[in-house]
Amino acid sequence: MKYIFISGGVISGIGKGITAASIAFLLKGSGYRVAPIKFENYLNLDAGTINPIEHGDPFLCEDGTEADMDIGTYEKFLGEEMGRDNFVTMGEIYKTVIERERRFEYDGEDVEAIPHVTNEIIQRINNLGRLKKADIVVIELGGTAGEYQNVFYYEASRLLTLKHPDDVAHIHVSYVPTPRHLGEPKTKPTQLSVRTLNSLGIQPDFIVARSEQYMDERRRERFALFCNVHSENIISAPDVKSPYEVPLVLEDQKLNEKILKRLKLSFKKPNLTTWKKFIDGIYSKKAKTIKIAIVGKYFGTGNYQLRDSYAALFDALDHASWKVGVNLETKWIDAESVERKGGEMIGRPDGIIVPIGWGERGAEGMIAAAGYARDKKIPYLGLCYGLQHAVISFARDVIGWPDADTEEKNKATKHQVIHLMPAQKKYMDRRAYGGTMRLGTWDARVKKGTRAYEIYGKIDTSERHRHRYEFNDKYVKDFERHGLIISARSVVENLCEIIELPKDRHPFYFGTQGHPEYKSQPTKPHPIFVAFLRACVI
């Protein structure tokens, strides 16, 4: 088994995940079995309890793992499902080591960070490789070089390199800024980052230089001189329009071939014809532009707006827009603003989406958005939280229950149309929030003759779930009598999965308790998003 470690330098969010996924994609194209894994710094056991504003949209896997969004990037590039074994946090590592110590599995040794924590890290890597029968494990190290939180990951990398020098490659993805007042790329930040790696006992084999433009020969010479890396192994990674172009950029510079040579593996040129055709489709001229308003509560971070809070949703919309053949403009609207100013502030977009969310803040704005889309006949897509608020809006405005609400924000209401799953009450009472939800893939049965059946084209389907609260079946007859259709139910517990309005009442009004955005892939967009955008074009 071979190992490729990918570290980051200078700033976070520089593109380690895209680089790791692109390298795995190219290696797979060369005929190798590749298994990617992401190691995160934080002490959370998973990403499920982290505010999306803090660390972006947690990616939900088929097996229920709530992971970093880089795991979603791996899925999209490789076309393979990721899960529990592809994602590790430092909290999980510590917890495992401490539990083993409590069970006396270290035979009375004094348990220390080195070797016990580093051994656990290496074991996770090897376990994944064996499980996936991988030829190569691609290991993405969270954070940036020099942070105290990830030092044990780097030490594990050093130990593996020491033990298997011909089987390990280290790739350092670093930022090369071009200060506006100077007008030239500056390599000093990367030089210092590589020096930090050297102080940890690691010499990178390759540097992937992230910059605005391609690196020139002058910058390559500086890297070679100060970073002790051959100039041909300094790979330029300029900004591109789409992240799916990155594998082509890396392949043009023969990074795949160079990595395999470093690992003493044979090289077969990957066939990228289909991928290139896909990229051409992304960049092809589109006849129409549609505008989608997204009413969410996690856009704001200080004076800035954050795309990563809804990363999977934006990706799914992109995938669907390429399939439909339209340009896409998204308008990000803070739900609290809608709460204060009313639905009219949304304007007249071609479509409205209310995405995932938690808690009371901004909820009334989302309810107003759902009602506004229904009244103005604007195509509407409610995702999880968006389904629940569409139900509440319908109960208030159509059925005539002004106090209708969700138990999550109003336990005293007489019409609790969205309520807590009974099995979860005992956990919520003792504030045990992590891992208490309906998580992972759930099978559902779709009702024939509905829009949902038209979209899926079959009765049996499944979606990934990440929620606690459900449609309250106590009121199902009231909703159906007033025209709301429950078009899909879960197979196991008969829970409401999809709601919709009939076509003669609304051009497209659709809510799903699942999360189709997590299953969308660039060459296989999710049919719900495709149907939604097609409705927006009309």
ABEGO torsion letter per residue (X at the ends): XBBBBBBBBGBBGAGAAAAAAAAAAAAAAAGBBBBBBBBBABABABAAABBAAAAEBBBBBAAGBBBBAAAAAAAAAAGBBBBAAABBBAAAAAAAAAAAAAAGAAGGBBBBAOAAAAAAAAAAAAAAAAAAGBABBBBBBBEBBGBAAAAAAAAAAAAAAAABAAABBBBBBBBBBBBAAAGBBBAAAAAAAAAAAAAAGBBBABBBBBBABBBBAAAAAAAAAAAGBBAAABBBBBBBABAAAAAAAAAAAGAAAAAAAAAGBBBBBBBAAAAAAAAAAAABBBABBBBBBBBBAAABBEABBBAAAAAAAAAAAAAAAAAAGBBBBBBBBBAAAAAAAEAAAAEBBABBBBBBBBEABGAAAAAAAAAAAAAAGBBBBBBGAAAAAAAAAAAAAAAGBAABBBAAABAABABBABBBBAAAAAAAAAGBABGABBBEBBBBBBBBGBAAAAAAGBABBBBBBBBABBBBAAAAAAAAAAGBBBABBBAAAGBBABBBBBAAABABBBBBABBAAAABBAABBBAAAAAAAAAAAX
